[in-house]
């Protein structure tokens, strides 16, 4: 056997499928063999990569997969030769519990096992539920070709500080990594750090990849690709390694709300594209069908699906009602032509009429018992949205590996401005974590940055969003969403302030919104919008609970509030509280 | 002021609404004043009762409610007199973090605050995310009327063991409590224990109440009502206190699957009734509308809704298609009459025809691009189910405070044997955690135990379940669910084994199912059923993710598996693994 190349290390940034041990093991085998061919000293894999990540309750329901993955690991060890492989796995620790461990494998054997001490500290993972910390601080040093390596897993790099070695190896699986932290640790120990990350998406959780190497002074000397599998070869002691461009520009943090989304567009785009691809691939899906309304939401969804699945696997259906304008119809068709996706038009006028007729008789009957029927209702609007969803689900039932797409965006999901079993229904919701103002920016960015320029007709970007489900009696034209809700710029800032600044009602009243710097907004108007904002947000909790799977784009988004809860967002002064307590009689 | 009654303690078993500090505070005030009127020494409340439980991410999104609840607590303290109140609250600990604390309040002041050390250890709560443990073991002893009390919160009764006092008070908020644990602790310390529990339901989490008192020998001497608010007065040192019947018979645990559900019927019934009531009350809802098919699922739902909401607030709609038998129609009507609920019949034949016509043209168009259209599909079945849901959502849109009911049961939810935007759609799903065999038992129990006997027509219980959406070509009659799936008795045992025994495929193959003791089942047949069971269970993950809110009845049910996951439930032998690794070429 040829002598190994001293200090050369392969970073195996892989995209495992959660629970699919066979698939993941063969992927690991592939990377080990590549590394062996190059005679590397070492090839390192992400944390838990043989079972994938996150596991959630998988080991609770299927504890046997822990034993199963051990069997695969032992067989993988047998194929190792002079290149040492460091592979993250879930080591059985009784029932559903597991250690997050790495196996050091070489020359046909597992040479050593290192176990993690610190649990994951991020709200996106509940693995902590089944994580069993190592009982004792493990001896975590290995020596290869006269170079000493400390091996540590995930968060242990912060707590389980290694003795002085030549190189620190950190097997990780992080949604996003802060360069600063790793750079500081390298500096602190005056030792180079290699941190290998998972890539790929599991449902809503994105792993960006971008595995990194820092030299002993904390300087970045290598970075793997973002959003791609890769075997990146580095030699930290000789400062050898390529720095691939990082998608995420972590240098820009807005201290206040801004409409400047440009800095985050590429990451947003790639996050959603990887999210769609992995959701489809990992679930055996191939094709998407969506309604094309000529509006912004369905338009951006169509572009993203085209890029992720290929134009031949996307079907756009225009489903006009009586209210639908000719402009909307032609915009939808133009978009489909530009994207070269499959396209057809199916009016819902008959379905609407039949359902509406059935409803009028039925409601009159029900009204005999329940006498407080609404004077005005959204029922006709909803019939349209639900007839459309019925058509899309019909196509998905009739053609293999096909799912319909829910086109709700984040602003509307927050406000519950979407129809249950209508536009918010589908097998996947690509833009459910993109606010409307960001969506406009994304549409412009797509028109500029895709190989086919200006696929999105300018008229779609210019028109004011509205569901085209009802006529506004004031204007005689289809209702504009901002008139029913509030200006999107204002709405999106309220969302931003809640998620990023944890502001309450009073904070929002007492400081100027960006929208207020360019528009005259009366105090009463602002209060009305904020009242509506909080009321609708609370009312939307149920709808959010049945939202189809979507990719988390903003790490500030995930939030579960009990539906059966009630928050007085305005609070009370001490005097008010005293008054309420005094006047309440038992 | 009259001298207090020495050693008399009020157990304030209250039902708070999560986040509704005003509502909860006034409830607490009411109980404090009642206790004061009786001149009790002490009135004790559940853990965190001023903010309710579980909080999930509420304090992350609305951190100000922690400060707000402090203000209310301070004002509540002012109304206290000689009766000491022990009130659980969430004490601000920086940002979204809080201590689970209790305030000892008397004579118009907060006299002392005690903080919890141990986090909740149950998978049903994620409060641990924001729980800040007390830094130091607190002095937790108070003395009233010459009696010494140790006050401890929730799990601290296990870890933060008190010095010897006269009585241990445990402020708790537990989904279910094991008598044995508390009894043993009382015995261990040779000290009486009072454990006060929350009652009520928050979305899917049930608090049963049943607050308990044990004497120093571990003997139960008092128990509050199950599923009801109550101020129960006890005197542990004088062994004074009433033992109300407990709904949950914890003495019976089946070691293997059994169809004997009788022992658990009352708890099951009361859990769902409280779940419906609290979901409706806490969310400002009043009325339910549901489809009555003449089948078991919708029938049991109708009975439960009637008992929870009152017959006048339930609307049953029979929505026959061409396939619906006369028997189904008359069974549905008979049931509605027996329950005295509102009832009407609306055929879906027109909606079906119109939709089906639209679909036939559309599918032919789509087929030009996507040539692999299914030869056989469930599309016509789904049109029926979705038309029905459209009608129910229509009624809910048209009448205030009304939601449609999803009638899926647990066996079918596990198998994904339900239509998206069809029978699994609704604002609440009363029986989503009841398996089909248990549902039959519940139907019989309801007929025997409700004031109005035999409300459920015998013919509904006797017929074999089927969705009546399609004709079985083999029989010329509507398809029976067990023929499409497997016998429910077998299916429910497979579910039971996974949840309770964590069995894998091989375990199930190698041991006899109850069904096999009474029926001849070939090895091939059993394999076919199990293969179908695992395949459908994996395929149903997406559907489960969009299931409407429901009450957890089996504590073994909650389980989140990533949709984008793949488990080889059969596993591989070492030889097979070696073979796969060997033959896989890169």
Interface residues (C-beta under 8 A of the other chain):
Chain A: X17 X18 X19 X20 X21 X22 X23 X25 X26 X29 X30 X33 X34 X52 X54 X55 X56 X57 X58 X60 X61 X62 X63 X64 X65 X68 X71 X72 X75 X76 X79 X95 X96 X123 X126 X129 X201 X202 X203 X278 X279 X282 X283 X287 X312 X315 X317 X342 X344 X346 X348 X350 X351 X354 X355 X357 X358 X359 X361 X362 X363 X365 X366 X369 X370 X372 X373 X374 X377 X378 X379 X382 X383 X386 X387 X389 X390 X391 X393 X394 X395 X397 X398 X399 X400 X402 X420 X421 X425 X427 X498 X502 X504 X542 X545 X546 X547 X548 X549 X558 X559 X560 X561 X562 X563 X564 X565 X566 X567 X568 X569 X571 X572 X574 X577 X578 X580 X581 X584 X586
Chain B: X17 X18 X19 X20 X21 X22 X23 X25 X26 X29 X30 X33 X34 X52 X54 X55 X56 X57 X58 X60 X61 X62 X63 X64 X65 X68 X71 X72 X75 X76 X79 X95 X96 X123 X126 X129 X201 X202 X203 X278 X279 X282 X283 X287 X312 X315 X317 X342 X344 X346 X348 X350 X351 X353 X354 X355 X357 X358 X359 X361 X362 X363 X365 X366 X369 X370 X372 X373 X374 X377 X378 X379 X382 X383 X386 X387 X389 X390 X391 X393 X394 X395 X397 X398 X399 X400 X402 X420 X421 X425 X427 X498 X502 X504 X542 X545 X546 X547 X548 X549 X558 X559 X560 X561 X562 X563 X564 X565 X566 X567 X568 X569 X571 X572 X574 X577 X578 X580 X581 X584 X586
